[in-house]
Amino acid sequence: MMDDLPMNHSLANEHHWSPLPDDWQADVDRVDLFAIDLTQPPILIPEAMSLLDEVERQRVERFKSPKRQREFVIGRAVLRMLLGSVLRIDPQAVRFEHSPQGKPFLLNDPVHFNVSHSHDMVLLGVSLDTPLGVDIERVVERDQYLKLAKRFFAPGEYDAMIALPAEQHLAAFHAIWTRKEAFVKATAKGIALGLDQFQVNADPLTPAKLEIPHPQIPDKWSLCDLPIANDNYRACLCVATDSPQYRCWQMGPN
């Protein structure tokens, strides 16, 4: 089944990211991460659409932006192919349920997964037994991003960001944002959890860490910045273990 997923690794750091082998299998106690460049997708839109169910096709039609349609179609089709390989079923046979917050999951199966996309990149994470969240963001100059940080970040995060040299503020903003988003996605609580109720480190040049856990989420969580070679993106993984192990795969056309 994985033979249908062509790969390359043109965007990612080759020291960390590798082409996905044809005999890929998910590994217990290890997260598999998959980066997709939508300008070089591993599957074409017509084939990808054929893997979606009727509810997903209706969702595609509701997207007004062709770019957003492409993000969802490619991301969901590849996710179906990966989960189909893990479950040893056809991609079309994968059945998703959704949490009250809208997070998809597999009913009566311990496999965990998460998807994030930004501009021309999609990031997927799959684990056989460990809750996880991923986030990828394009680093762009946002209007009034310092005001956004002051409004949504924990006070300690904002203060730590402002204390950095001015030329690091934009990178720090995206580092904090991806670290926090990965955490709230991993917990399946969404932003209703309160972005200012827990704290991550602000320095974009130091390893990600959860400095002050959320009072309602006592479990052990670890953050890992992901080495996207394209400097225009930041990415982070959050996983429910104190010793995370992960593998990175870059997917693209032959």
C-alpha positions as CSV (number, residue, x, y, z in Angstrom):
1,M,0.0,0.0,0.0
2,M,2.9,2.3,0.8
3,D,4.2,1.8,-2.8
4,D,1.6,4.4,-3.9
5,L,3.4,7.1,-1.8
6,P,6.3,8.6,-3.8
7,M,8.9,10.5,-1.7
8,N,11.6,13.1,-1.9
9,H,13.4,15.2,0.7
10,S,14.1,18.4,-1.1
11,L,12.8,20.7,1.6
12,A,13.9,19.1,4.8
13,N,17.2,18.8,6.5
14,E,18.6,15.6,5.1
15,H,20.4,14.8,8.4
16,H,17.0,14.5,10.1
17,W,14.4,13.8,7.3
18,S,14.5,10.8,5.0
19,P,12.5,9.4,2.1
20,L,9.7,7.1,3.3
21,P,10.7,3.5,2.5
22,D,8.2,1.3,0.6
23,D,8.1,-1.1,3.5
24,W,7.5,1.6,6.2
25,Q,5.7,0.4,9.3
26,A,4.7,2.4,12.4
27,D,6.9,1.7,15.4
28,V,5.7,1.3,19.0
29,D,6.9,4.1,21.3
30,R,8.0,6.2,18.4
31,V,6.1,9.0,16.5
32,D,6.3,9.1,12.8
33,L,6.2,12.6,11.2
34,F,5.5,13.3,7.6
35,A,6.2,16.6,5.8
36,I,4.4,17.4,2.5
37,D,5.3,20.2,0.1
38,L,2.0,21.0,-1.6
39,T,3.9,22.4,-4.6
40,Q,5.3,18.9,-5.1
41,P,2.5,16.7,-3.7
42,P,2.9,12.9,-3.4
43,I,-0.6,12.3,-4.9
44,L,-2.6,14.2,-7.5
45,I,-5.9,15.8,-6.7
46,P,-8.2,13.4,-8.7
47,E,-6.6,10.4,-7.1
48,A,-6.7,12.0,-3.7
49,M,-10.4,12.9,-4.1
50,S,-11.2,9.2,-4.8
51,L,-9.9,8.3,-1.3
52,L,-12.3,10.7,0.5
53,D,-15.7,9.8,1.8
54,E,-18.9,11.7,1.0
55,V,-18.7,13.8,4.1
56,E,-15.2,14.9,3.3
57,R,-16.0,15.7,-0.3
58,Q,-18.9,17.9,0.9
59,R,-16.5,19.6,3.2
60,V,-14.1,20.3,0.3
61,E,-17.0,21.9,-1.6
62,R,-17.6,24.3,1.3
63,F,-14.1,25.7,1.2
64,K,-14.2,28.9,-0.9
65,S,-10.4,29.0,-1.4
66,P,-8.9,26.5,-4.0
67,K,-5.7,26.6,-1.9
68,R,-7.6,25.5,1.2
69,Q,-9.3,22.8,-0.8
70,R,-5.9,21.5,-2.0
71,E,-4.5,21.5,1.6
72,F,-7.4,19.5,2.9
73,V,-7.7,17.0,0.0
74,I,-4.0,16.2,-0.1
75,G,-3.6,16.1,3.7
76,R,-6.6,13.9,4.3
77,A,-5.8,11.5,1.4
78,V,-2.3,11.0,2.6
79,L,-3.5,10.5,6.2
80,R,-5.9,7.9,4.9
81,M,-3.1,6.1,3.1
82,L,-0.9,6.1,6.2
83,L,-3.6,5.0,8.5
84,G,-4.7,2.4,6.1
85,S,-1.2,1.0,6.0
86,V,-1.1,0.9,9.8
87,L,-4.5,-0.7,10.2
88,R,-3.9,-3.0,7.1
89,I,-7.1,-1.8,5.4
90,D,-7.9,0.2,2.3
91,P,-7.6,3.9,2.7
92,Q,-11.2,4.4,1.8
93,A,-12.2,2.0,4.7
94,V,-10.7,4.3,7.4
95,R,-13.5,5.7,9.5
96,F,-13.1,8.9,11.5
97,E,-15.0,10.1,14.5
98,H,-14.7,13.6,15.9
99,S,-14.4,15.0,19.4
100,P,-16.6,17.8,20.6
101,Q,-13.7,20.2,19.7
102,G,-13.7,18.8,16.2
103,K,-10.5,16.7,16.4
104,P,-10.7,13.6,14.3
105,F,-9.9,10.2,15.9
106,L,-10.3,6.5,15.2
107,L,-13.0,4.8,17.2
108,N,-12.0,1.7,19.2
109,D,-8.4,1.9,18.0
110,P,-5.3,3.2,20.0
111,V,-3.6,4.8,16.9
112,H,-3.2,8.6,17.4
113,F,-2.6,11.2,14.7
114,N,-2.6,14.9,14.1
115,V,-2.4,17.2,11.0
116,S,-1.3,20.8,10.6
117,H,-0.9,22.9,7.5
118,S,0.4,26.4,6.6
119,H,0.6,27.9,3.1
120,D,2.4,25.2,1.0
121,M,3.3,22.8,3.7
122,V,1.4,20.0,5.5
123,L,2.7,18.2,8.6
124,L,1.3,14.9,9.8
125,G,2.1,12.9,12.9
126,V,1.1,9.3,13.6
127,S,1.7,7.2,16.8
128,L,0.5,3.7,17.6
129,D,-0.2,4.4,21.3
130,T,0.8,8.0,22.3
131,P,-1.4,11.1,22.2
132,L,0.4,13.8,20.1
133,G,-0.1,17.2,18.5
134,V,1.8,18.9,15.7
135,D,1.9,22.5,14.4
136,I,3.6,24.1,11.5
137,E,3.5,27.8,10.7
138,R,5.0,29.9,8.0
139,V,7.1,32.7,9.5
140,V,5.6,35.9,8.2
141,E,5.4,39.4,9.5
142,R,1.9,39.5,11.0
143,D,0.1,42.8,11.6
144,Q,0.5,43.8,15.2
145,Y,1.9,40.4,16.2
146,L,3.3,41.9,19.4
147,K,-0.3,42.9,20.4
148,L,-1.4,39.4,19.5
149,A,1.3,38.0,21.8
150,K,0.4,40.2,24.7
151,R,-3.3,39.2,24.3
152,F,-2.9,35.5,23.9
153,F,0.4,34.4,25.4
154,A,1.1,33.9,29.1
155,P,2.6,37.0,30.7
156,G,5.9,35.2,31.3
157,E,6.1,34.3,27.6
158,Y,5.4,37.8,26.4
159,D,8.0,39.2,28.8
160,A,10.6,36.7,27.8
161,M,10.0,37.4,24.1
162,I,10.3,41.2,24.6
163,A,13.5,40.6,26.5
164,L,15.1,39.1,23.4
165,P,16.9,41.2,20.9
166,A,14.4,42.9,18.6
167,E,15.6,41.0,15.5
168,Q,14.5,37.8,17.3
169,H,11.0,38.9,18.2
170,L,9.3,37.5,15.0
171,A,11.0,34.2,15.3
172,A,10.2,34.0,19.0
173,F,6.6,34.8,18.3
174,H,6.3,31.8,15.9
175,A,8.3,29.6,18.2
176,I,5.9,30.2,21.1
177,W,2.9,29.9,18.8
178,T,3.8,26.5,17.3
179,R,4.9,25.2,20.7
180,K,1.5,26.2,22.3
181,E,-0.6,25.1,19.3
182,A,1.1,21.6,19.4
183,F,0.3,21.3,23.1
184,V,-3.4,22.3,22.8
185,K,-3.8,20.0,19.8
186,A,-2.2,17.1,21.6
187,T,-4.6,17.5,24.6
188,A,-7.6,17.6,22.2
189,K,-9.0,20.5,24.2
190,G,-8.4,23.2,21.6
191,I,-7.8,26.9,22.4
192,A,-10.7,26.8,24.9
193,L,-8.0,25.3,27.1
194,G,-6.7,28.9,27.5
195,L,-3.4,29.8,25.8
196,D,-2.4,32.0,28.7
197,Q,-2.9,29.2,31.3
198,F,0.4,27.4,30.6
199,Q,3.8,28.6,29.5
200,V,6.5,27.5,27.0
201,N,9.9,28.9,26.6
202,A,10.3,31.9,24.2
203,D,13.8,31.6,22.9
204,P,13.6,30.3,19.3
205,L,17.2,29.1,19.5
206,T,16.9,26.8,22.5
207,P,15.0,23.5,22.6
208,A,11.3,23.7,23.2
209,K,10.0,22.9,26.7
210,L,6.9,23.3,28.7
211,E,7.9,25.6,31.5
212,I,4.6,25.8,33.4
213,P,2.1,23.0,32.8
214,H,-1.6,23.7,32.5
215,P,-3.3,23.1,35.8
216,Q,-6.0,21.0,34.2
217,I,-3.6,18.8,32.2
218,P,-1.3,17.1,34.8
219,D,0.1,14.4,32.5
220,K,3.7,14.5,31.4
221,W,4.1,16.2,28.0
222,S,7.2,16.9,26.0
223,L,7.8,19.5,23.2
224,C,10.2,19.0,20.3
225,D,11.0,21.7,17.8
226,L,11.2,20.1,14.3
227,P,14.1,20.8,12.0
228,I,12.4,22.2,8.9
229,A,15.2,23.2,6.6
230,N,13.1,25.9,5.0
231,D,13.7,28.9,7.3
232,N,10.3,30.3,6.3
233,Y,8.6,27.7,8.6
234,R,8.6,26.7,12.3
235,A,7.2,23.4,13.4
236,C,6.7,21.6,16.7
237,L,5.7,18.2,18.1
238,C,4.0,17.7,21.5
239,V,3.8,14.1,22.8
240,A,2.5,12.6,26.0
241,T,5.8,11.1,27.3
242,D,8.9,12.4,29.0
243,S,11.3,10.7,26.6
244,P,9.9,11.3,23.1
245,Q,11.3,9.4,20.1
246,Y,10.4,10.3,16.6
247,R,11.3,9.7,12.9
248,C,10.9,12.3,10.2
249,W,9.9,11.5,6.6
250,Q,9.6,13.9,3.7
251,M,7.0,13.0,1.0
252,G,6.8,14.2,-2.5
253,P,6.7,13.1,-6.2
254,N,9.2,10.7,-7.7
